[in-house]
Amino acid sequence: MESSVRWAVNFGNWQPIRSEWLLAGRCIQPEEKARISRFVYKKDAKAAMVIGRLMLRKLINEYLKIEYSQVRLDRTEKGKPFLVNELPAGSSSLNFNLSHNGKYVVLAGEPKFQVGIDVMRANSLGGKTVASFFHTMARQFTRDEWTSILNPGEEMQQLSRFYRFWCLKESYVKAVGVGIGFNIQRLNFAIKSEKIEKGSTKCDTRLAIDEKETSDWIFEETMLDDCHCIAVALGKNPDDDIKVFSKHKPQDFKLLNFSDLVINSSPWQPEDESFWTDFCDRDETPK
């Protein structure tokens, strides 16, 4: 893998037909398929498992040249997916991370740097006021961050800024793998670009950890559409040249569909009709 990878799938618009769902079930590991079958709603099954796993298999097959049916994935105790296979001789390392929210699953892959990704949809709050929502989340952000979030503007603008900061914090936490228990108030993000246009990527947000600004992290920020924001955290390794790291060029996100995900697949599990009928019996989302 020589370059960065940025992929996105709009699973919210994907309504699988029988042949697609059965093919997906034949292309993943039995334990993955079993986990999918335990999801209550179609949306969760599509997003968290099938699409995410197929994206990883596509990435590993294309960039590490591991035979599709031979790819073996597992999860850490904290639920982070990792590759079990040994890297083929001569291949470079591969760091990757996924996230899903709203209608999208997103993936970031890097040959060298630490990487974490988060996507959030700026949703209405279902009757809850923005003020009360912010009150419950008060401890998640620093004073400076709240000042930025609460800049004058309509409530939806403030909510969009809130989710932008949330993505930034989550992308860092996922990149370093610290998980629950990490005090995210140790992180203070300073946003330079007030607005990010759809299809553009900004890399000028700065991070301070424990009140000390760091040059060891770059944050790519993107809007997939009018309401889905993405943050990709890239961390410099101790032996990386800071000049090379600082000149990193962001990659645009490539929107994939189901056909893209399975284009090089080699189904290796038997077809299971019950996998389809069980899926059909579920509601898309909670009623």
C-alpha positions in Angstrom: 0.0 0.0 0.0 1.7 3.2 -1.2 -1.0 5.8 -0.8 -3.8 6.8 1.5 -7.3 5.3 1.1 -10.6 7.1 1.8 -13.8 5.2 1.1 -17.5 5.9 1.9 -20.6 3.8 1.4 -24.1 5.2 1.7 -25.7 2.1 3.3 -28.8 4.1 4.1 -29.7 4.1 0.4 -28.8 0.4 -0.1 -31.8 -1.9 -0.1 -30.2 -5.3 -0.7 -32.0 -7.8 -3.0 -31.8 -11.5 -2.2 -28.8 -12.3 -4.4 -26.8 -9.4 -2.9 -27.5 -10.4 0.7 -26.7 -14.0 0.1 -23.5 -13.2 -1.7 -22.4 -10.9 1.2 -23.1 -13.8 3.6 -20.9 -16.1 1.5 -18.0 -13.6 1.5 -17.5 -13.2 5.3 -16.3 -15.4 8.1 -18.9 -17.6 9.9 -18.5 -15.8 13.2 -19.1 -12.5 11.4 -22.3 -13.8 9.8 -23.5 -15.1 13.2 -23.0 -11.6 14.7 -25.0 -10.0 11.8 -27.8 -12.4 12.5 -28.1 -11.1 16.1 -28.8 -7.6 15.0 -32.4 -6.5 15.6 -32.7 -4.0 12.8 -31.7 -4.1 9.2 -29.9 -0.7 9.3 -27.5 -2.0 12.0 -26.8 -5.3 10.2 -26.0 -3.5 7.0 -23.8 -0.8 8.5 -21.9 -2.3 11.4 -21.2 -5.7 10.0 -21.7 -6.5 6.4 -20.7 -3.3 4.7 -17.9 -2.7 7.2 -16.5 -6.2 6.8 -16.8 -6.1 3.0 -14.9 -2.8 2.9 -12.1 -4.2 5.0 -11.8 -7.3 2.8 -11.7 -5.2 -0.3 -9.0 -3.0 1.2 -6.9 -6.0 2.3 -7.3 -7.9 -0.9 -6.5 -4.9 -3.1 -3.6 -3.4 -1.2 -2.0 -6.4 0.5 -2.8 -8.8 -2.3 -4.1 -11.5 0.2 -6.5 -13.9 -1.5 -10.0 -12.7 -0.8 -11.1 -16.1 0.7 -8.0 -16.2 2.9 -8.5 -12.9 4.7 -9.0 -13.5 8.4 -10.2 -10.7 10.6 -10.6 -10.5 14.4 -11.4 -7.9 17.0 -9.5 -6.6 20.0 -11.0 -6.6 23.4 -12.1 -3.0 22.7 -13.8 -4.1 19.5 -11.3 -2.8 17.0 -10.9 -5.0 13.9 -7.4 -6.2 13.0 -5.9 -8.5 10.4 -4.9 -12.0 11.6 -2.9 -12.9 8.5 0.8 -12.4 8.3 1.7 -9.7 5.8 2.9 -11.1 2.5 6.6 -10.8 1.8 7.5 -7.4 0.4 4.2 -5.7 1.4 4.1 -2.5 3.4 2.2 -2.2 6.7 -1.5 -1.3 6.7 -3.3 0.8 9.3 -7.0 1.2 8.9 -10.1 2.4 10.8 -13.8 2.5 10.2 -16.8 4.5 11.5 -20.5 4.6 10.8 -23.3 7.0 11.6 -26.3 8.4 9.9 -26.4 6.9 6.4 -22.6 6.3 5.9 -19.9 3.8 6.6 -16.4 5.4 6.1 -12.9 3.9 6.0 -9.5 5.4 6.2 -6.4 3.4 5.3 -2.7 4.5 5.7 0.6 2.8 4.9 2.6 4.5 7.6 0.7 6.8 10.0 -1.5 6.0 12.9 -5.1 6.6 11.7 -8.5 7.0 13.3 -11.8 8.1 11.6 -15.2 9.3 12.8 -18.3 10.3 10.9 -21.4 12.0 12.4 -24.7 13.2 11.1 -26.0 16.5 12.5 -29.5 15.3 13.5 -32.4 17.1 15.0 -32.8 16.2 18.7 -36.3 14.8 18.6 -38.0 17.4 20.8 -35.0 18.0 23.1 -33.7 21.5 23.1 -30.2 22.2 21.9 -29.5 24.0 25.2 -30.5 21.0 27.3 -28.5 18.7 25.0 -25.4 20.8 25.4 -25.9 20.9 29.1 -25.7 17.1 29.3 -22.5 17.1 27.2 -20.8 20.0 29.1 -17.9 17.9 30.4 -17.0 16.6 26.9 -15.4 19.8 25.7 -13.0 22.5 27.0 -14.0 26.1 27.6 -12.4 27.2 24.4 -14.2 24.5 22.4 -17.5 25.5 23.9 -16.8 29.1 23.0 -16.4 28.0 19.3 -19.4 25.8 19.4 -21.6 28.5 20.9 -20.5 31.2 18.4 -23.5 33.4 17.3 -25.7 31.6 14.8 -28.7 29.5 14.4 -29.1 26.4 16.7 -28.5 24.0 13.8 -25.2 25.8 13.1 -24.2 25.3 16.7 -25.2 21.7 16.6 -23.1 21.2 13.4 -20.1 22.7 15.2 -20.7 20.4 18.1 -20.6 17.3 15.9 -17.5 18.6 14.2 -15.7 18.8 17.5 -17.0 15.4 18.5 -15.7 13.9 15.3 -12.3 15.4 15.9 -12.1 14.0 19.4 -13.4 10.6 18.5 -10.9 10.3 15.5 -8.0 10.9 17.9 -9.3 8.5 20.5 -9.8 5.8 17.9 -6.3 6.4 16.4 -4.5 5.9 19.7 -6.9 3.1 20.8 -7.5 4.3 24.4 -11.3 3.9 24.4 -13.5 4.3 27.5 -11.9 6.0 30.5 -9.8 8.5 28.5 -10.6 12.1 29.6 -11.3 13.8 26.3 -11.0 17.2 28.1 -7.3 16.7 27.9 -7.7 17.4 24.1 -8.3 20.9 23.0 -9.0 21.5 19.3 -8.6 24.9 17.7 -10.5 25.2 14.4 -9.1 27.6 11.8 -11.6 27.1 9.0 -15.1 28.1 10.2 -16.9 26.4 7.3 -16.1 23.2 5.3 -17.7 23.0 1.9 -19.1 19.7 0.6 -16.4 17.8 -1.3 -13.5 19.8 0.1 -11.0 18.8 2.8 -9.4 21.1 5.4 -6.3 20.2 7.4 -5.7 23.3 9.4 -7.3 22.4 12.8 -4.7 22.2 15.6 -4.6 20.0 18.7 -3.3 20.7 22.1 -2.9 17.8 24.6 -2.8 18.7 28.2 -2.5 22.4 27.1 0.6 21.7 24.9 0.1 22.1 21.2 1.4 19.2 19.2 2.7 18.9 15.6 2.5 15.1 15.7 -1.1 15.0 14.5 -2.9 16.1 11.4 -6.7 16.2 11.1 -8.5 15.9 7.8 -12.0 17.3 7.9 -14.6 16.6 5.2 -18.3 17.1 4.5 -19.8 14.1 2.6 -23.0 16.1 2.2 -24.9 18.9 3.9 -25.2 17.0 7.2 -22.5 14.3 7.4 -19.1 15.5 8.7 -15.9 13.4 8.8 -12.6 13.7 10.7 -9.6 11.6 10.0 -6.8 11.7 12.6 -3.2 11.0 11.3 -0.5 10.4 13.9 3.2 10.6 13.3 5.2 7.6 14.5 8.4 8.3 16.5 10.7 7.5 13.5 8.8 9.5 10.9 10.4 12.5 9.4 8.4 15.5 10.6 9.0 17.3 7.3 7.5 14.4 5.4 4.6 14.1 7.8 3.8 17.8 7.6 3.6 17.6 3.8 1.0 14.9 3.8 -1.6 15.6 1.1 -5.2 14.7 2.0 -7.1 12.2 -0.2 -10.7 12.8 -1.4 -13.3 10.3 -0.3 -14.4 7.8 -3.0 -18.0 6.8 -2.8 -18.5 3.0 -3.3 -21.6 0.9 -3.9 -22.2 -2.8 -3.2 -20.9 -3.8 -6.6 -17.6 -2.0 -5.9 -17.2 -3.9 -2.6 -17.6 -7.4 -4.1 -16.0 -6.8 -7.5 -13.0 -9.1 -6.7 -14.8 -11.3 -4.1 -14.5 -15.1 -4.1 -17.4 -16.5 -2.1 -16.2 -19.3 0.1 -19.1 -20.1 2.4 -22.2 -22.2 1.4 -25.4 -20.3 0.4 -27.8 -20.0 3.4 -31.3 -19.1 2.5 -32.2 -18.5 6.2 -29.7 -15.6 6.3 -31.9 -13.8 3.8 -35.3 -14.7 5.3 -34.1 -13.7 8.8 -33.0 -10.3 7.3 -36.4 -9.8 5.6 -38.2 -10.4 8.9 -36.6 -7.4 10.5 -37.6 -3.8 10.6 -35.3 -1.3 9.0 -35.1 0.9 12.1 -37.0 1.2 15.5 -40.6 2.2 15.0 
